[in-house]
């Protein structure tokens, strides 16, 4: 009975991973296809990567998306950290329920509703104060920060609820100001959560299509918008090459972040062990 259950669990895991990663693997393989038809293998070739490098439309859209994703991730981490810290450390304050609802609303709100509401907001602001003037990179960045900071806030709040507050209280008792306690003690402890939130915000911004379609304007087409417009006419090997590069970059970033977070956890565990040994 136990062996049969183990085989069932192993088969489920293998099927789940195959369902997720076999399409990505096939995409990577066909990015080296000689033929222009993505479903017919005609030999190994890297010419589509050269065609991708010479495609100015895709390169410009990629550069716009990377800039937006980077700015979005930085601001989302800053604002989301403040929101998560407030929810985790300030207890029951007046308006907490409303604040919590406003922070978590982007998590459950359909992207179509979010994009439409932001578009109406930007139009109304332009009529009232003249800013933002039209739709473009600025409006896309603001829209991405709006929903990305909600994910960062949830991650930081979850991390802070599991942190032992006695370390912070001891630093306060020894005369350290709250700001120094936050930057010297709290911030390094929640650094893995901040890295995770930054990577998640960057990836979500780079991947967004629906919201960006509502709040973008002429000359500000992001990479997903360009890819979607090309895929509607049929998948080309250039898109496979682009997707392969994105997969490799994201995988490298995730592995690097995992190594950094693992080293930080090992360092923190070692410091705690040394502190406990000294107390004994």
N, C-alpha and C positions, 0 to 999 in steps of 0.2 A: 504494500500500500504506500509506504514512504517512498520507494523507488519510483512508483508510478506518478506520485505527486511531484517528485523532483523532475521527472521527464516532462511533465505538463508545464511546470514553471519555466524550465529551460526552453521548451518549444515556444512558449508565449513570449519570452524575452527575445529569442532569435527572430521570431516573426515580427515583433514590434520594431526592433532595430532595422530589420530588412525593409519593412514598410516605410520607414523614415529615410533611410540612407541609400537604398538601392537606386531610387530616382536621381539623387544627387550624384551618385557614382556614375550612372549612365550619362548624365549631363557632362560631367568632367571628361569622360571617355570620348564622347562625340564632339567635344570642343577641339579635338585633335584629328577630326575627320577631314579627309581630302575633299570629299564631295560637298557641294552646297546644300544638298538634301540632308537634313539632320537625321533622317530615319534610315539612310542607306550608307553603309560603311564602304569607303572606297580607298582606304589606305591611310597611313599615318602622315600627318602634316601639321605644321605650326603656322601656316600662312594666315589663319584667321586671327591670330594674335597680332600679326603685323597689320592686317586690315583694321583691327580694333584700334590700334595706336594711331592710325591715320584718319580715323573717324572723328572729326572735330565736334560734331553734335554730341556724341556720347561722352567725349572727354570733357566738354564744357559742362554738360549736365552732371557728370560725376564730380567735378570740382565744386559746383554749386551745392550738391548734396553733402559733400564732405565738410564744407565750410559751415553749412546750416547745422549739420549733426554735431560738429565740434562745439559751436557756440551754444547750441541747445543743451548738450550734455553738461557743460560747465555751469550754466545758469540753473538747470534743473537740479543739479547736485547741491548748489548753494541754497536755493529756495526750498527744495525738498528736505534738506537737512534741518533747516530752521523749523519747518512744519512738523517733521517727525520728532524733533527734540521737544517742541512745545507739547505735543500729544503725549509723549512718554514721561516727561519730567514735571510738568506743571499741574498734574492732577486734575481735579474737577474745578475748572474756572468758568466764569460766566460766558455763555456763548460757545461752550465746547462742542455741544451737539451740532450746532450750525457750522462751526469751523470744521469738524470732522466730516460732515456731509459735503462741504465745499471741496475739501481736499480729496476725498475718495470718489466724488461724482464722475470725474473723467475716466475712472476705471470701468464703470458700468455703462457709461453713456455711449450709444452707437456713434460711430465715427461720422456718419452722415449728418446726424443732429449736431455734433460738435463742429464740424466744418461749416455747416449752414449758419449756425449761431455766430461763429466767429466772423464769417463773411458779413453778416448783417451788422455786427459790432463795428468792424473796420469801415464799412460804408457810412454808418452813422457818425463815427468819430471824424472821418474826413469831411463830412458836411458841417460838423460843429466847430472843429478846431483846425481843420486842414491837414491833420496827420492821422494815419500815414497817407502819403500822397500816392494813391494807386496801390495796386497789389504787386508784391514782389518778394524778394529775399527776406525783407524785414517782417512782413506779415506771416510768411511761412515759419520763420524762426519763433516768433511769438506764439503762434498756434502750436508748434511742437513743444515749446516749453510748458504750455498750459497743461498738456496731458502727461508729459514725461515727469514733471515734478511730483505728480501723484504717486507714481511707482517708486520714486526715490523716497518719498515720505513714508510709505508703507515699509520699505526695506529698512530704513534707518530706525523707525519706531520699533520694528520687530527685534532689531539688534540691541537697541537700548534697553528694552524690557528684560533682556537676559543678562545685562551687565550688572555686576555687583556694585551698588552705590556706595559701599563702605569706603572704597578707595577714594572716591571723590569727596566724601564727607571728611575723611582723614586729612586730605589736603586743605580743605576749607578750615578745619579746626587748627591746622598749623599756620594759618594766616594767609594762604594763597587766595588771591582775588578770584571771583567766579570766572572771569574771562581767561585767566591763566590756567585754571583747572580744566576749562573746556579745551583749550588749544594744546595743553601739555599732556593731559591724562585722557579725557574723553575722546578727543579726535583720533589719537592713535589707536584706541581700542576699537572704534567703529570704522577704521580705515578700510577693512575688507568689504563692509557694507557700502561704503562710498564708492569703492572701485567697481563693485557689482552694479550699483545704481548708475554710475557713469557709463559703463559698457552697455547696460540695458537701454539707457536713454539714447546713446549714440546709435545703437542698432535699430531701435524703433524709429528714430528720425530718418535714418538712411533707408528704411523699408517702407515708410508711409507713402501712400498713394491717394487715399480718399480725401483726407483733410487738406493735403497740399493742392489737390485739384481745385478745391473751393477757394483757397486764399492766394493762389498764385496768379501771376499776370504775364504779359508778354516779356520774353527774355529771361524768365525765371523758372523754366521747366526743370524739375529735379530728375534724377536718374530713373526712379520708378516710373515717372510719367513718360519719359522717352522710351523706356523699355516696353511699357504697356502699349504705346502707340505703334511700336514696331511689331510686337507680338500679334496684334490684331490682324496684321497682314501675313502672318506666318513666322515661325521661329527661324532665325538665321543662325549660322555657326558663330557669328560675331557675338550674339547674345549668350551663347554657350560659353565662349571664351571669357566674356565679361563676368558671367556668373561664377566661373571657375576661379577667377582672380579674387572676387569678393569672398567666396568660400574660404580660400586659402588665407586671406587677410584676417577674416573674422576668426578662423580657427587659431591662427597664430596669436591674435590678441587674447582669446579666451585661455589658451595654454599659458601665455605669459602672465596673465592676471592670476590664474590658478597657482602658478609657482610663487608669485609674490605673496599672495594671501596665505599659502601654506607655510612659507618661510616666516611670515609675521606671526602666525599661530604657534609655530614651533618656538620662536623667540619669546613670545609671551608666556608659553607654558614653562620654558626653561627659567625665565625670570621669576615666575610664581614659585617654582620648585626651589630655587635658590633662596628666595625670601622666606619660605617656610622652613628651610633647613637652618637659616640663620636664627630664626625665632626659637627653634628648638635648642 
